[in-house]
Amino acid sequence: MDYASATPIDLSVLQKMNKILKENYANASSLHDLGRESKKILDQSRKDVADILGARADEIIFTSGATESNNLAILGMLENMSRTVLDTKMSKTVFDMKIPHIVTTNIEHPSVLEVYKYLEKTGKAQVTYVGVEKNGIVDPQKIKKAIRGNTVLVSVMYANNEIGTIQPIKEIAKEIRHFKKTRDLVKFSRVLGLGPDQLKNFLSLSFPFFHTDATQAINYLPINVEKLGVDLMSFNAGKIYGPKGVGALYVKRNTPVDALQLGGGQEFGIRSGTENLAGIVGLTEALKLTEKIKEKEIKRLSQLHRYFIEKLSNSIEGLKVNGDIENRLPNNINITIPKIPSDLLVIELSVKGIFVSEKSACQSGDRAGSHVLNAINNPKLCKRNKENSSIRFSLGRQTKKEDIDCVITTLTQILKKLKKWYN
């Protein structure tokens, strides 16, 4: 019941990887025949991934996972801005306080939020954290209002990893495009102190650019980057029944991203290092399979999702489902159970062979606290009920109806025992 955390590798993916590990172990940068064969496989994988995303092959950068992809998208863009804009004489008139501005939400994954905290701490960027609504979904109009003249990046995750809420990526992209088209260029040039040629050069960067972390979304949502309207998109293989330790970053042409990792200049000079060919093939095969069964799997899991929530609601008094009940991933059920500590409940379930994730809805300052649940709940209410248990169940390809029945029965028994201690 924890597929959102990690998925088992699909057998067909594993078989493809084993073949590469045994037969195609040569470095893809080598000039000999074995190396050229590895390069051919690498190029085909890149093309296959690009075709699925509706992108070009040279827009796909392979990485070690979604965390690196997110870091590369954000820090790589800031590095480029520092090199091409901020270090110029124009920078003093271009940016407020001489540093760029970023817009994001308050429920992003730590691999995004921690980067922004670092940028703020080091004075390399200003960051606006737009709060989501109580249903866990951000209002595109609030994103638009947060954009400034010096905003270089908007970063909003496609689907939340904790509560599964789906963000309106297309609508946000539309607001960003509208902002670009309608900003007052005359006023803009006067405020920035730029001449016509300088302004033209400045605006050619076409910011703000739009990044989305699609790690949780790849399994269940449309991922055509052109239709989504994104410039950068991160994901990995470990969440789509592929291997861990490999991911990808879509970088739209003319989107300014500089390398953070230097060396042999692999991945179009953006991400140096010998390519993990077996991992890349595994990611590619996992993505192909995901797209092939996506529609059928969404329908199956949606039925199980509705059944699970109905059974939970009928079995547990005072239960609350966190996040929008409709606009969420079909495999995600995040619930709050009154008066039972999360960690204890996770341990009790684990002893019974049921594995889930926990995040305390209320202890936002604690190491185990959930910034996501704190964002959609009343902090004052949380302080008064800090023993409330928040549990995430996440379904997957192997989940069946009888598994859910087993969970409900076991959970009910555990709660009956625990409530004797905590009431």
C-alpha positions as CSV (number, residue, x, y, z in Angstrom):
1,M,0.0,0.0,0.0
2,D,2.9,2.3,-0.6
3,Y,3.4,2.4,-4.4
4,A,3.8,6.2,-4.4
5,S,7.0,5.7,-2.4
6,A,8.5,3.0,-4.6
7,T,7.3,0.5,-7.2
8,P,8.6,-3.0,-7.9
9,I,10.4,-3.3,-11.1
10,D,8.4,-4.9,-13.9
11,L,9.7,-8.2,-15.1
12,S,9.8,-7.2,-18.8
13,V,11.8,-4.1,-17.8
14,L,14.2,-6.2,-15.8
15,Q,14.7,-8.6,-18.7
16,K,15.6,-5.7,-21.0
17,M,18.0,-4.3,-18.5
18,N,19.7,-7.7,-17.9
19,K,20.3,-8.0,-21.6
20,I,22.0,-4.6,-21.7
21,L,24.1,-5.4,-18.6
22,K,25.3,-8.6,-20.2
23,E,25.8,-7.6,-23.8
24,N,26.0,-3.8,-24.1
25,Y,28.4,-2.8,-21.3
26,A,30.6,-0.6,-23.5
27,N,30.8,3.2,-22.9
28,A,28.5,5.0,-25.2
29,S,31.2,7.6,-25.8
30,S,33.7,5.1,-27.1
31,L,34.6,5.1,-30.8
32,H,34.9,1.3,-31.3
33,D,32.1,-0.9,-32.5
34,L,30.9,-1.9,-29.0
35,G,30.8,1.8,-28.0
36,R,28.9,2.7,-31.1
37,E,26.3,0.0,-30.4
38,S,25.8,1.4,-26.9
39,K,25.4,4.9,-28.4
40,K,22.8,3.5,-30.8
41,I,20.8,2.1,-28.0
42,L,21.2,5.3,-26.0
43,D,20.0,7.4,-29.0
44,Q,17.0,5.1,-29.6
45,S,16.0,5.3,-25.9
46,R,16.2,9.1,-26.0
47,K,14.0,9.1,-29.1
48,D,11.5,6.7,-27.6
49,V,11.1,8.8,-24.5
50,A,10.8,12.0,-26.5
51,D,8.1,10.5,-28.8
52,I,6.0,9.6,-25.7
53,L,6.4,13.1,-24.3
54,G,5.7,14.8,-27.6
55,A,9.2,16.3,-27.5
56,R,12.4,16.2,-29.6
57,A,15.2,13.8,-28.8
58,D,17.6,16.6,-28.0
59,E,15.2,17.9,-25.4
60,I,15.6,14.8,-23.2
61,I,18.4,14.8,-20.6
62,F,19.0,11.6,-18.6
63,T,19.8,12.0,-14.9
64,S,20.1,9.9,-11.8
65,G,16.5,10.5,-10.7
66,A,13.8,13.2,-10.1
67,T,15.8,14.9,-7.4
68,E,18.7,15.6,-9.7
69,S,16.3,16.5,-12.5
70,N,14.6,19.1,-10.2
71,N,17.9,20.5,-9.1
72,L,19.2,20.7,-12.6
73,A,16.1,22.5,-13.9
74,I,16.1,25.1,-11.1
75,L,19.8,25.6,-10.3
76,G,20.8,25.1,-14.0
77,M,18.5,27.9,-15.0
78,L,19.7,30.2,-12.3
79,E,23.3,29.4,-13.3
80,N,22.5,30.4,-16.9
81,M,20.8,33.6,-15.7
82,S,23.8,34.5,-13.6
83,R,26.1,34.0,-16.6
84,T,24.0,35.6,-19.3
85,V,22.1,38.4,-17.5
86,L,22.9,38.9,-13.9
87,D,26.7,39.4,-14.4
88,T,26.1,42.1,-17.0
89,K,25.9,45.8,-16.5
90,M,22.2,45.5,-17.3
91,S,21.5,43.5,-14.2
92,K,21.3,46.5,-11.8
93,T,18.3,47.9,-13.8
94,V,16.9,44.5,-14.8
95,F,16.1,42.9,-11.5
96,D,14.7,44.2,-8.3
97,M,17.3,43.9,-5.5
98,K,19.6,42.6,-8.3
99,I,18.4,39.0,-8.0
100,P,15.8,37.0,-9.9
101,H,12.4,35.9,-8.7
102,I,10.8,32.5,-8.6
103,V,7.1,31.5,-8.1
104,T,6.2,28.1,-6.6
105,T,3.6,26.6,-4.2
106,N,3.8,25.7,-0.6
107,I,3.3,21.9,-1.1
108,E,6.2,21.1,-3.5
109,H,8.4,18.0,-3.0
110,P,11.4,18.6,-0.7
111,S,13.7,18.2,-3.7
112,V,12.2,21.4,-5.0
113,L,11.5,23.3,-1.8
114,E,14.9,22.7,-0.3
115,V,16.5,24.1,-3.4
116,Y,14.4,27.3,-3.0
117,K,15.3,27.6,0.6
118,Y,19.0,27.3,-0.3
119,L,18.6,30.0,-3.0
120,E,16.9,32.3,-0.5
121,K,19.4,31.7,2.2
122,T,22.3,32.4,-0.1
123,G,20.6,35.5,-1.6
124,K,20.6,34.1,-5.1
125,A,16.8,34.4,-5.6
126,Q,13.6,35.7,-4.2
127,V,10.9,33.1,-3.9
128,T,7.1,33.5,-3.6
129,Y,5.3,30.4,-2.1
130,V,1.7,30.6,-3.3
131,G,-0.6,28.8,-0.9
132,V,-2.9,26.1,-2.2
133,E,-6.6,26.1,-1.4
134,K,-8.0,23.8,1.4
135,N,-8.5,21.1,-1.2
136,G,-4.8,21.0,-1.9
137,I,-5.1,22.7,-5.4
138,V,-3.5,26.0,-6.3
139,D,-5.5,28.7,-8.0
140,P,-3.9,29.6,-11.4
141,Q,-5.0,33.3,-10.8
142,K,-2.9,33.4,-7.7
143,I,0.1,32.1,-9.6
144,K,-0.4,34.8,-12.2
145,K,-0.7,37.5,-9.5
146,A,2.6,36.4,-8.0
147,I,4.5,36.8,-11.2
148,R,6.7,40.0,-11.4
149,G,8.8,41.6,-14.0
150,N,11.8,39.8,-12.7
151,T,10.2,36.4,-12.4
152,V,12.4,33.9,-14.3
153,L,10.8,30.7,-13.3
154,V,7.4,29.3,-12.2
155,S,7.6,25.8,-10.7
156,V,4.4,23.8,-9.8
157,M,4.3,20.0,-9.3
158,Y,1.9,18.2,-11.6
159,A,0.5,15.9,-8.8
160,N,1.3,16.0,-5.1
161,N,3.2,13.0,-3.7
162,E,1.4,13.1,-0.3
163,I,-2.2,13.8,-1.0
164,G,-2.4,13.1,-4.7
165,T,-4.1,16.3,-5.7
166,I,-3.7,17.2,-9.4
167,Q,-2.6,20.8,-10.2
168,P,-4.1,22.7,-13.1
169,I,-0.8,22.7,-15.1
170,K,-2.5,23.6,-18.5
171,E,-4.3,26.6,-16.9
172,I,-1.1,27.8,-15.2
173,A,0.8,27.6,-18.5
174,K,-2.0,29.6,-20.1
175,E,-1.7,32.3,-17.5
176,I,2.1,32.5,-18.0
177,R,1.7,32.8,-21.7
178,H,-0.9,35.6,-21.2
179,F,1.5,37.4,-18.9
180,K,4.2,37.3,-21.5
181,K,1.9,38.6,-24.2
182,T,0.2,41.4,-22.3
183,R,3.0,43.0,-20.2
184,D,3.5,46.6,-21.1
185,L,6.7,46.6,-23.0
186,V,7.0,50.4,-23.1
187,K,6.6,50.6,-19.3
188,F,8.8,47.6,-18.9
189,S,11.6,49.1,-20.9
190,R,11.3,52.5,-19.0
191,V,11.4,50.7,-15.6
192,L,14.4,48.7,-16.6
193,G,16.2,51.6,-18.2
194,L,16.7,49.6,-21.4
195,G,17.0,50.7,-25.0
196,P,15.1,49.0,-27.8
197,D,18.0,46.6,-28.7
198,Q,18.6,45.8,-25.0
199,L,15.0,45.1,-24.4
200,K,14.7,42.9,-27.4
201,N,17.7,40.9,-26.3
202,F,16.3,40.7,-22.7
203,L,12.8,39.5,-23.8
204,S,14.3,36.9,-26.1
205,L,14.9,34.9,-23.0
206,S,11.1,34.5,-22.9
207,F,10.9,34.2,-19.2
208,P,9.2,33.2,-16.9
209,F,9.8,29.6,-17.9
210,F,7.5,26.9,-16.5
211,H,8.8,23.8,-14.7
212,T,6.8,20.9,-13.3
213,D,7.8,17.9,-11.2
214,A,5.7,15.2,-12.8
215,T,7.2,12.3,-10.9
216,Q,3.9,11.1,-9.4
217,A,1.9,12.1,-12.5
218,I,3.6,10.0,-15.1
219,N,1.6,6.8,-14.3
220,Y,-1.8,8.3,-14.5
221,L,-2.0,11.7,-16.3
222,P,-1.4,13.0,-19.8
223,I,2.3,13.8,-20.3
224,N,2.5,15.5,-23.7
225,V,4.7,18.5,-22.9
226,E,3.5,20.6,-25.7
227,K,-0.2,20.2,-24.7
228,L,0.8,20.9,-21.0
229,G,2.6,24.0,-22.0
230,V,5.7,23.4,-19.9
231,D,9.3,24.2,-20.6
232,L,10.9,21.8,-18.1
233,M,9.5,18.5,-16.7
234,S,11.1,16.1,-14.2
235,F,10.4,12.5,-13.5
236,N,12.1,9.2,-12.7
237,A,11.9,5.4,-13.4
238,G,11.5,4.3,-9.8
239,K,7.9,5.4,-9.6
240,I,6.8,3.7,-12.9
241,Y,7.9,0.2,-12.2
242,G,11.4,0.8,-13.5
243,P,14.8,0.9,-11.8
244,K,15.8,3.3,-9.1
245,G,18.7,5.7,-9.8
246,V,17.7,6.9,-13.2
247,G,15.4,9.8,-14.3
248,A,15.0,12.4,-17.0
249,L,14.5,16.1,-17.5
250,Y,12.7,17.5,-20.4
251,V,14.3,20.8,-21.5
252,K,12.4,22.6,-24.2
253,R,14.6,24.1,-26.9
254,N,15.9,27.6,-26.1
255,T,15.2,27.1,-22.4
256,P,18.4,28.4,-20.7
257,V,19.8,25.6,-18.5
258,D,23.5,25.4,-17.7
259,A,25.4,22.3,-16.5
260,L,25.9,21.8,-12.8
261,Q,28.0,18.6,-13.2
262,L,31.1,19.0,-15.4
263,G,33.2,16.4,-17.1
264,G,33.0,14.7,-20.5
265,G,30.1,16.8,-21.8
266,Q,27.6,14.0,-22.1
267,E,23.8,14.7,-22.4
268,F,24.4,17.7,-24.7
269,G,26.9,19.2,-22.3
270,I,24.2,19.6,-19.6
271,R,24.9,16.5,-17.5
272,S,28.3,15.0,-17.7
273,G,29.1,11.5,-16.7
274,T,29.0,8.0,-18.3
275,E,25.4,7.3,-19.1
276,N,23.7,4.5,-17.1
277,L,22.7,2.7,-20.2
278,A,20.9,-0.2,-18.5
279,G,19.0,2.2,-16.3
280,I,18.1,4.4,-19.3
281,V,16.8,1.4,-21.2
282,G,14.8,0.4,-18.0
283,L,13.3,3.8,-17.8
284,T,12.4,3.8,-21.5
285,E,10.7,0.4,-21.3
286,A,8.9,1.3,-18.1
287,L,7.6,4.4,-19.7
288,K,6.4,2.5,-22.8
289,L,4.6,0.0,-20.6
290,T,3.0,2.8,-18.5
291,E,1.6,4.5,-21.6
292,K,0.3,1.2,-23.0
293,I,-1.7,0.3,-20.0
294,K,-2.5,3.8,-18.6
295,E,-6.1,4.1,-19.6
296,K,-7.0,0.6,-18.4
297,E,-5.1,1.0,-15.2
298,I,-6.7,4.4,-14.4
299,K,-10.1,2.8,-14.8
300,R,-9.3,-0.1,-12.6
301,L,-7.6,1.9,-9.8
302,S,-10.4,4.5,-9.8
303,Q,-12.9,1.8,-9.0
304,L,-10.7,0.4,-6.2
305,H,-10.1,4.0,-5.0
306,R,-13.8,4.6,-4.6
307,Y,-14.3,1.3,-2.9
308,F,-11.5,1.9,-0.5
309,I,-12.7,5.3,0.6
310,E,-16.3,4.1,1.0
311,K,-15.1,1.2,3.2
312,L,-12.8,3.4,5.2
313,S,-15.5,6.0,5.8
314,N,-18.0,3.4,6.9
315,S,-15.4,1.7,9.2
316,I,-13.7,4.6,11.0
317,E,-15.5,7.2,13.0
318,G,-14.3,10.8,12.4
319,L,-12.1,9.9,9.4
320,K,-11.1,12.7,7.0
321,V,-9.8,12.3,3.5
322,N,-7.1,14.9,2.8
323,G,-7.1,16.8,-0.5
324,D,-9.7,17.1,-3.2
325,I,-11.8,13.9,-3.5
326,E,-12.1,14.2,-7.3
327,N,-9.1,16.0,-8.7
328,R,-6.5,13.5,-7.4
329,L,-4.5,10.6,-8.6
330,P,-6.6,7.4,-8.8
331,N,-4.1,5.5,-6.6
332,N,-3.8,8.0,-3.7
333,I,-5.8,7.8,-0.4
334,N,-4.5,10.1,2.3
335,I,-6.6,10.1,5.5
336,T,-6.5,11.6,9.0
337,I,-7.7,9.4,11.9
338,P,-8.4,11.3,15.2
339,K,-6.4,10.7,18.3
340,I,-4.0,8.0,17.1
341,P,-0.3,8.8,16.5
342,S,0.8,8.2,12.9
343,D,4.1,6.4,13.6
344,L,2.5,4.0,16.0
345,L,-0.2,3.1,13.4
346,V,2.4,2.6,10.7
347,I,4.3,0.2,12.9
348,E,1.2,-1.7,13.9
349,L,0.2,-2.1,10.3
350,S,3.7,-3.1,9.3
351,V,3.7,-5.9,11.9
352,K,0.6,-7.3,10.1
353,G,2.4,-7.1,6.7
354,I,0.7,-3.9,5.5
355,F,3.0,-1.1,4.5
356,V,1.9,2.5,4.3
357,S,3.5,6.0,4.6
358,E,2.8,8.4,7.5
359,K,3.0,12.1,7.9
360,S,1.8,13.9,10.9
361,A,-0.8,16.4,9.9
362,C,0.0,18.8,12.7
363,Q,3.6,18.7,13.8
364,S,4.8,20.9,10.9
365,G,7.9,22.0,12.7
366,D,8.8,18.4,13.6
367,R,11.2,16.4,11.4
368,A,8.4,13.9,10.7
369,G,5.8,16.7,10.1
370,S,4.0,17.2,6.8
371,H,4.2,20.7,5.3
372,V,1.6,19.6,2.8
373,L,-1.1,18.7,5.3
374,N,-0.2,21.8,7.4
375,A,-0.8,23.8,4.2
376,I,-4.4,22.6,3.8
377,N,-5.3,22.4,7.5
378,N,-5.7,25.0,10.3
379,P,-2.4,25.2,12.1
380,K,-4.2,26.2,15.4
381,L,-6.4,23.2,15.1
382,C,-3.4,21.0,14.5
383,K,-1.7,22.2,17.7
384,R,-4.8,21.2,19.7
385,N,-4.9,17.8,18.0
386,K,-1.3,16.9,17.5
387,E,-1.8,13.2,18.1
388,N,-4.1,12.9,15.0
389,S,-2.8,10.3,12.6
390,S,-2.3,11.0,8.9
391,I,-1.7,7.9,6.7
392,R,-1.2,7.6,3.0
393,F,-2.3,4.5,1.2
394,S,-1.2,4.3,-2.4
395,L,-2.4,1.5,-4.7
396,G,-0.5,-0.1,-7.6
397,R,-0.6,-2.6,-10.4
398,Q,-0.7,-5.6,-8.0
399,T,-3.4,-4.2,-5.8
400,K,-6.7,-6.2,-5.8
401,K,-10.0,-5.7,-4.0
402,E,-9.2,-8.5,-1.6
403,D,-6.1,-6.5,-0.5
404,I,-8.3,-3.6,0.4
405,D,-10.7,-5.8,2.3
406,C,-7.7,-7.2,4.2
407,V,-6.5,-3.6,5.0
408,I,-9.9,-2.5,6.3
409,T,-10.3,-5.5,8.5
410,T,-6.8,-5.3,9.9
411,L,-6.9,-1.5,10.4
412,T,-10.2,-1.7,12.2
413,Q,-8.8,-4.3,14.6
414,I,-5.7,-2.2,15.3
415,L,-7.7,1.0,15.9
416,K,-9.9,-0.9,18.3
417,K,-6.9,-1.9,20.3
418,L,-5.1,1.5,20.1
419,K,-8.1,3.5,21.1
420,K,-8.2,1.8,24.5
421,W,-4.8,3.4,25.1
422,Y,-5.4,6.8,23.6
423,N,-9.0,7.6,24.7
